[in-house]
Structures are given as C-alpha cells and as structure tokens.
C-alpha cells in the first residue's frame, strides 16, 4: 500500500468515527422483521455508531468474501481506507403507533478497477479506471407503523430474510448490493391469521423504487456490443405463510417476485449505437408488474421478472437449540414457476444454539443453477410466419434479460452473491456471465469466550457460463474467509474485527486480502421534562 494511502488511513483513524450497533438489534425470534426496540422510559433515545476500516488485497479485485454480503459498501475494491458514521432511531413496536428513522454516510478511499472500453475517437480498445465515489449516502430512511402495518421510505439496508445470516445469500433480494431508494408497504412481521389461534401466520409486503446506478452503468459499459439500460424502475413483493410457529416443529412457505421496468435501452454493435428504445414506465406499468401481464400486441410480459419459491422447516430442540432445513427455488418465467427447472435452487441445513458456545451457528448449502428449464427457448411470436406452433420456455438465463442489464445495483448482484456479479466483468460486459453454476457454501460462527466471536466461511463453485453464452471451458473458484471480533470488557461499546480472505481459481482470479475495522456504538438519551423542568 502506498504511503499516501497509509497517510490517508491514519488521518481517518485520528478522527472520531461512529453502523453496526443499531442494525444488530433485529428481532432474533422473527428474522423477517426489521430492527426494532430502541427507546427508554427515561427519555428520547437515538443510537449512533461509527467504524474505521482498512483493507488491502493483491488481486485486480478484492477476494469474494471481502466484498460479498456487505450491502455494496466496499464494492470490489482491492484497497479501502474508509470511515462510516450513522445515527438511528429504532421503532418501539410494542406501541400501536411508532416510527423510526436513520442515516449512514460512508467516506474514504476505495481503489479503482480497470475495465476495457471501445474508444470511438480512435476505433480501438482501451482501458479506464472505475472507482466508487469517495463519499456516498448508504442509508437515509424513515418508517411509520400503525398497528400491524408498516410504511417505509428511503434508502435502507436489507435485513429481511427467512434464511440464515451465515448462508450464501437470498436468491432474489439479498444484502449484497447497495440499497435502492424505494417505498415499501406491508406487515411489520408475521401476523396471526384470524380464527386460527396463532396456528397460521402471514407476512406480506410490496415495494417500488428506482435504481440510481445509471452513471455507474455508463462508465462500466464497453460501448462495443450488447446494450446498456439506464433510469430503471424496481418492484419487489413477497408473501409467506408460517404454520405452528409456537410448536417445536414449524413450517414456512411462500414466494418472492421482483421486477425491473421503465428506463431507456441503448444498443451498440461494432462500437456504434444502432438503436435507442424508451421502455414504458407509467402508472399502467406499475400495475402490470404488480400482477404480471403480457404487453399490448406482444408475446412477452412487460419488464424483467424473476422470483423464487421459498420454504423452511424449523425443529426446536428441548434445550432451545434449533435445526432448520430450507430451500429456495428460482424462476424467471412460467417454466420456473412450475418447477420445470430440475434441482435448481439453494438447499440448506442450519443449526443455531440457544446460548453462546464454541459453535453458535453452522450452515451448509448446496447451490445448483445448471438446469435453467433446459437449453432451448422457442416462442412462435419471435418468428412471425413460422409453421412451428409449439413453445419451449427454457434457457432461463437467471438474473439476465433481453431489455435489462441484469438484477444488479452498481454492478453487485441484488440476488445471490454466489453468482458472479457484473462488477467482476473486466471486459465491460454489463450483465451476468456465469449464472449457470453449481457449488456449495459452508458457514460457522461461535463465541469461544466472553467478548470474543469468530466466523469461518468456505465455498466452491464451477461455472459453465450462461445458457446463451456458454463458457468454452469450465471456470472454477474456491473462496474462504476467517474473521474474529473482540469487544473489551472495559469498553463494551467498542468492537475490533480482523478478517483474512482468499479467492483462487479461474472464475474470479487469484487474490488474498486482509481487513481490520474498529466500531464504536452508543446511545444518546435526551431526558424528558417533568413538571415544567
């Protein structure tokens, strides 16, 4: 690392830095619920937190586990010297009416990554350096709760999932990319269905938002072939049912649906733009992605739709420990919804202890995305006048679409991080190049002593490219991470974390890196006035 980077990092360390604390207070018994509960009868409380972080690695991009599931804060930068400060007011969901708000700011040095680009002034290929902004707003949100309903608006990191935090990440809506500004309406958490005495519960919500990564896409795109779509709108919804949550054996099942719509697509061929098309994004399209329907005079459904069938079976042991078996089945069209894509999905088994132990949690997952409803897609509407009336809805091409660059934000997959994000495409290709893959992921965490925590992650995967762009040779990857965190007994508001990670193989390339961070958190309490004092 250069002396300028070290000097910059030292200057940050000298400052007071203040994210993790406020977000770490999510309801453990109901992981799909957002963070709740700060407040005190003695006054008005606001949680604050801040962290300093230094990271260095020797590859063109950071190792997989240094970048994945970080809410896009560090992107894929090999070198990072940054600080993050934030303040949050959590909701008191014991009240009929409650509210929350928060903001987080990330600032510092994040090194760039070199991408190829077609230089139109010289009709030749060149390279350019792309790096994140030195300052960006990570979160800025507010929420209002009334009874069981919750309305949220703004930027906030995703804490909603029915699957373990140690897993590889949600297939549809994970914590891998930076937040998308949105408005979300739904239940606060799972709600009892009337007349079932709590035996059946339901959770549902719906959101609309707009991607803010148009400038990033324009900078990363190679401008030689394919297309780039900017100004895209976003939609996400989910519906889950949970049975017998108060019993030792509980079952949760449901589905998610996400969509991209609107925006402007510009198509390039041999370094020249040959077409520009503005997609529909009016009120009618908001309704069409809510209940997907075919476009007027078209064989296609409007927008880029994807989703998953989700299910988990939890067994609570007499000692309070839990075993959970779960799966996520992805879909991109009707064939996937009908589960005609074979064994495609995430298949997991997770253990969680009731009390801190040497092994608090352990998760193992098998991920298979190789079927994709078969290798062929045929729709008669694509070929007017054809005499072949049949239809084959295969080659699902997960996360990709003929009109949108992929289910990603600032180049990071909004779905599973296990699928290589477009940010790693150093040739400037804006979509997913390795979505047909198979592998496994293992995560273990524990508390060997008071104030000490560790986390071990390991994964292997093999990629065959995509159904439409198969790789000439299989690409492999082996990634690992070892992290430890210490909280001094004398200063419980402080956490010191160190992490080592490595990535090896032809999929991401070879890289080794390390990260050290300091996090301090606390609460400001403004005392209430009594008797006019």
N, C-alpha and C positions, 0 to 999 in steps of 0.2 A: 504494500500500500504506500502511496506517495506521501511525502512529508506534508503537502498541502492538505491531503485528506486527514492525516493524523492531527494536524493543527486545527482543522475544522471540527473534528470529533471532540478534541479536548475543549474547544470553546463551548460546545454544546454541553459537555459533562459539567462544566463550570456553572452552567445556568441551572435554575430550578426547573425540573420538568415534572410534569404532572401527568388507562382506558380500562384497564383490565378489571379493576375493583367493582365498578358499577355493573359491568356486564357479567361478573362472576356470581351474581346473586339471583340467578334464574331459579325458578321453582324446580327442584330436583325430582319431585314426585310427578310432575307434569311437564316433560321436556318440550312439549309443543307450545307452551305458554311463553310469552315474553317476560323479561325481567320485571319483578315487582317487589314492592315491600319496603323501600326506604321511607323514613319518616319517624317522628317521635312525638310523644305527647308533650314533651318539654319545649318544642319549638319546631321551626321550619327547617328541614334538613336538605342539603344539596351535597351529593357525593362528588368528589373530584379525584382525578387520577392523572398520572403522567409517567412517561417512560423515556429512557435513553437507550439507544440501540446502536451497536456496531456489528457489521457483518462483512466478511471477506471470503471469497472463493476463487478458485483458479481456472474456472471454465468460462466459455463465452456467455453462459447464463448460470444462475445460481442452481445448486442441487435441488432436485424435485421437492424434498421435504422442507427446504428453507423458504420456498415460495408458495406451496400449495396450502389451502385452507387458512389463509392469512387475510381474508377479506380484501385481497388485492392491494394491501397497504404497501408491500415491498416489491410488487410486480415480479420480474425475473432478474432483477439487477444483481450482478455479482458482488458489487461493493455498496455498502449502505452505512451512512453515519447520520442518524436521524433522531428526532425527538417527537413525542406526541403528548398533547395536553388535552384534557377534556373535563367536562362537568355534566352531571346528570341528576335529574330529579326523577326517582322511580315512583311508580304508582302504588298506592295503598289499596289493593283490590278487595280488602275487607269492607270497604265503603261502597255504597250504592253508586255514588258519583266520584270519580277520581281522574287524575290527569298525570302526565309525565312529559318531560322534555329533556333534550340533551344536545351536546355539540362536541365534536372532536376535531382537532386540527393536527395534521402531520406535516412536519417541515424538516428539511435537511438535504443531504447529498445522496442521490441514488444514481449509480453509474449507468451509462447507456449501453445499448446492444446494437450491433452493426447489422443492418439489413440491406439486401440488394434492391436496386431500383433501376428502371429503364429511364435513361436520361434523354428526353426528347430533343434537347438542343444539339446533342451530338449523335443521336441514334445509336447509342451503345449502353451497355450495362455499367452501373457504378454502385458505390456503397455509400450509405449515410448512417449517421449515429442517431438513435432514438432513445430518449430517456424521459422518465416521468417529470412532471413539474416539481420544482423544489419545495413548493407549498401547495397542499390541497386540503379541501374540507372533506373529511372522511364521514362524518355524521352531522346531521342537523335535522332534528325531528321534534314532533310533538304528538301526543296521543290523548284522547279523551275516552273514558269508559263510563257507560251508564248501564247499570245492572249487568247483564251478561254480554253486552255489545261493546265493541272496541273500534274506534276510528283513529287511524294513524296517518300522518302525512309527513313527507320529507325524505331525508336520507338516513337510513339506519342499517346496521349490520344484521345479517340474518341469524336469528337464534331459534328458528322454528324447525324442528325435525323430530320424527318419532324414532330415529335411528341413533345408535351410539356415537358419541363425540369422537371416539377412538377409531371409527371406521374410515373408509376411503372417501366418504362424502356422498351427499344426496345426488341421485341421478338427474333430478330436474332443477332443484333450487338449493344449491349448496352455499357454503361460506367461503368460496374460492375467489370470487371477483368483488370488485368494489361495488358498493350499493348503487342501485338505480333509483333516482327520485321517483316517488310514487305515492299513491293514496290507497290505503287498504282498509276494508270494512269487513268485520266478521265477529265471531265469538271470541271472548277473552281466552278461553281454554275449553276443554271438553265440558259439555253441558249435559245434565241428566235429561233423557227423553221422558216427557210426562207419562205417567201411568206405568212406568217400568221399575219404579223404586230404585233407581240408580243402576239397574242391571244393564241398561243400554244407554250409551252416551254418544254425543255427536259433536264434531268440530268442523267448522266451515268458514272460509273467508274468500274474498275476491279482491284483486288489486289491478290498478292501471298505472303505468308510468311511462317515462321517456328516457331513452339512452342519451348520455351526454358525451359519448366517446367518438363523435363524428370526426373531430380533428385528429385524434389518435389513428383512426382507420385510414384517413387520408395520408397520414405520414408513414404508416407502416406498409401500405399497399405498394406493389411493384410497378403498377401502371403499364404493364406489358400485355397481360392476358387476364381473362376472367372478369370479375366485376367488383365494385365496392358500393355498398348501400349505406347511406347516412340519414340522420334525422328519424331513426326508427322508434316506434312506439312499442310498449311492452304490456303484456297481460299475464296474470297468474292467478290460479284459483285451486282450491283443494277441498275435498270432502272426505272425512274419516268417521268411522263408527267404531266404538270400543265396547266390548262385552265383558261383563263381570270384573271390572277393574278392582273392586273391593275383595275379590276372592284370590286365592293363591294362583289360580290359572286364569289369565286374561288374554283376550284376543283383540287385535286392532286391524282393521282393513279399510282401504279407501283408495282414492286416486288423486293425482295431480294433473293439471293441464296448464301449459304455458304457451305463449304465442308472441310472435313479432309481427307487426303490421305497420302500414304507412311508410314514410320515408321516400328517398329518391335513389334509384339504382342507375349507375353509370357503367356501361360495358365497354371493355377495351379488347382490342385484337391487334397483335403485332405492334404494340406501342401507341395505338391511336384509338380514341374514343369513337365507337361506332353507333352507340345508342344511349339515350338518357330517358328514363321512364319514372314518372312520379306515381307511387302507389297510393291507393285510396286510404285516407286516414280520418275521415269524418265521423260524425256520430253514428251513422249506419254501420261503419266498420267496427266501432266499439261493441255494438250489439252482435255483430256477426262473429267476432272472436269469443264472445261470451257463450254463445251457442253456435259452434262452427257450422257454416253452411257454404255451399258452392257459390262461387262468384257468378254474376249475371253473364249468361252466354259462355260459361267456362266449365270445363270438366274438373277444375281444381277448386279446392277450398281456399278461401281468402287467407292470406298470411302464412306464416311458418308455425305450425302447431306441433307440439311434442308433449309427452307426458309419461306417466308411469302408474302401474298398479302397485300398491304398497300393502304389506301385511307383516305383522309381528305377533309372536306368541310368547308371552312372558310367564315364567313359573317362579313364584316367590317361595323360597325355601323357609322352613320353620325358623332358622336362625336370622332371617331377614335378608340373606343373600338372594340374588336374582340371576336366573338364566333366561336369555331371550334368543329365540330363533326368528329370523326375519328374511324377507326378500323384497326386491324391487324389480318389476318387470317393465322395461322401457317400451314405448311405442311412438311411432312417427305418423302412422296413418291407420286405416281400418284393419289392415292385416295384423299390426302390432297390438291393437286394442283387442282383437280376437285371439291373441296369443298364438299367432301362426309363425312366431319367430323363435321357435325351439326353446333352448335353455338360456336364451339371452336374459341377462339380468345380474343383479347382485344377490348373492346367497350368503347370509352371515349368521354367526353364532357369537353371543356376547355374554360375559359374566361380570357382575358387579357385586362387591362386598358391602355389607351393611355398615362396617366400621373401617377406619384406616388400617391397612395391613401392608405387608411387603408387596402383595399384588392386590390392588384395589379393584382394577378393571382389566379385562382382557377381551380382545375381539379378533376374530379371524373371518375373512371374507374371500369368497371365490367370485371373480367377475368374468363374465363371458358375454361378449358383444359380437360374436363372429357370424351368427346366422342372418340377422337383419332381414328376415322374411324371404330369404332366397336371393340369388344373384341377379334376377331379372325384373325389370319394371316395364310393363306394357299397358298403355291406355289408348284405346281407339281414338280418343279425341286429339291425341298428339299427332295423328296421321290421317287427316281428312281424306276420305275416299277409300280407306283401307277395307279389304274384304275380311279382315280378321276381327270378329266381334268380341272375342274373349278379353279378359283383363287379368293382368298379373301385377299385384301391388307389392313387389319385392324391392330389393336394393334400397332399404330404408334410409341409409346414409345418415346415421344418428347425428343430431346437432347441426347438420348442414341442410341447405335449402336452395332451390334454383333462383330465388329472388333475394335471399338474405345471406350475409357472410357467416352466419353461424350463431349459435346460442352462447355468446360470449360478451363480456364487457371489458373494454380496454385490453383486449387480447386474452383475457383469462376466462376459462370455461365457467359459465354460470351453473352448469350441471356438474357432473363428476370430474374432480381434478385428475382422476385416474386416466382419463382420456387426454392425450397431449393437447394443450391449449394452442391456439393460433399464435400467441406471443412467441412461441419457440420456433416458428417458421422463419428462418433467417433469409429465405428467398423472397419474402414479402407476400407470400400467399395468405389471403385474409381469412380462410376457413379452416376446418379441421381436416388434417391429412392422415390421421391414424386412429380412426374411430372403430375400425374392425380389429379388435384385440381380445386377448384372453390373459388372465393372470390371477394373482391373489395378493392380499394385504393382511398384515398382522400388526396389532397394536397392543401394548401392555403398559400399564402405569401402576404406580404404587407409592406408599408412604413408609419408608423403612424406619424413620424416626421422626419425632416431633419437629416440625419446621422444615422437613426435607421431603421432596417429591421428585419422582423421575418419570420419564416417558420414553419408550422404545418403539420404533416404527420400522417396518420392513415390507418391501413389496417387490414383486417380479411381474413382468408383463412381456408379451410378444405381440407385435402388430403386423398385420398384413395390408396396411394402407386403408383404403376405403372401398366400398363396393363398386364405385365408379372409377376410382383411380387406384388400382391395386399396386402395391409395392413390388418392385422387381425382385427384392429379396426380403425375407423376414427381418424385422428390426426388433431388437431385444433391449430390455432395461432391467437393472437391479438397483434399487434405491433403499437407503437405510438412514435412520436418524437416532441419536441418543441425546436426551436433554435432561437436565437436573435443575431444580429450583430450590432455593434456600430462603427462608423467612426468619430473620433473627428474633429470638425471644424478647430481646430488649426493645426492638423496633418492629412490632408486628405489622406496621403499615408498609414495610419495605420488602420487596422480593427481588432476589438476584437469580438470574437464569442464564445457563450456558448450554449451548447446543452444538453438536457436531453432526454433519450430514454428508453423504456421498451419493453420487449417481454414476453408474457405469454401464456402458453399452452403446449400441448404435442408434437408439431411439432419441435420447437426449444428448448424447456425447458423454465424455468423462469429466467429472468435476468433483472437487472436495471443498467443503467450506465450514466455517465456524461463525457462531453468533453469540454475543454477550449482551444482556439487557438488564437495566435497573428499572424497577417500577415502584412508585410510591403512591399510596392512595389514602384517602381520609374522608372526613365529612365536616362540612361547615354547618353549624346549627345556629340559626337566628332565633333567639329567645322570644317567646310570646309575651306580650304586655298583659299585665293583670291589674285590675283596679286603676286603670289610667296611668300606671307607672311604666 
